[in-house]
């Protein structure tokens, strides 16, 4: 086997997760570690009428919005699995085409820089809510239930997994505190 043939066989691909992909990737991967993507930040700004809400009672899901930086999980995918993983991610993430799937440089926890597939919000899409107040987010998250379950569960699961990874998101934790206070009062 030539060196070129061997390197093409061992080639891997990378996927950047910043929301539910962190705790529920749903695809085959050979490794996972934290990573930092610069130029976009985690934002609870996508109106969900499928996975976590309906047209009548929309929920909110995370997107990568322009500016800042985002820590998340980066999944390494074997070449042999890449086509199936891409197909799965297209079906899961692109139900309404609110994201642009792009390749972005990501710094891995081990110091390497890789090019990773990331789903960045299309800020001109009708489902991009923009910057919402905590009260607006709270109302939508409490109301949202979609094909993938309750919006509250999605937000709390994401927050808990971020905290477990040592990733701080003050705005998200403030929202979770409000959601949990409301659950106790109910």
C-alpha positions, 0 to 999 in steps of 0.5 A: 500500500502506498503512503497516499493510499494509507493516509486516505484510508485513515482520514477522519472528519470532525463535527462540532457540537454545542447543544444537544449534540454534546449529550446526544450525538446519535452517530458513530464516532471514534473519539470526542473531546472539548473544543473551542470555535471562534467567531460564533457563540451558543445562542438560544435563538432558533424558533423550533416548530418541529423538535421542541415545539409546534407552529402553535406553541413554538419552542427554542433551540440553540444555534451558533450566532455570529460573534464571540466564541463557543466551547463544545464537544468535537467528535471525530468520525471515521472516513468509513462512517462519514457519509452516514453521519452526514446524512443523519446530521442533515436529517436531524439538523436541517429539518427547516434549513435554519442552519448553514452547515459549514466547516470551521476551524476548531481548537481541540483540548489536546491543542490540535487545530481541526476543520469541523462541520458546524451548524451555524444559524442562518440569521435571515431565516424566519426561524431566527429569533435574534436576541431574546430577553430571559423572560421571552426565552422562559415563556417559549421554553416552558410552552414548547413540546415537539417531536423530540420532547419537552423544550424544558428538558432539552434546555436543562439537559444541555445546561447540565452537560455543559456544567459537567464539562466545566463550560460556563454559560451564565445566561443559560444557567439563569434561564435554568434557575428560572425554569426550575423555580417555576417547576417547584412552584407548580 
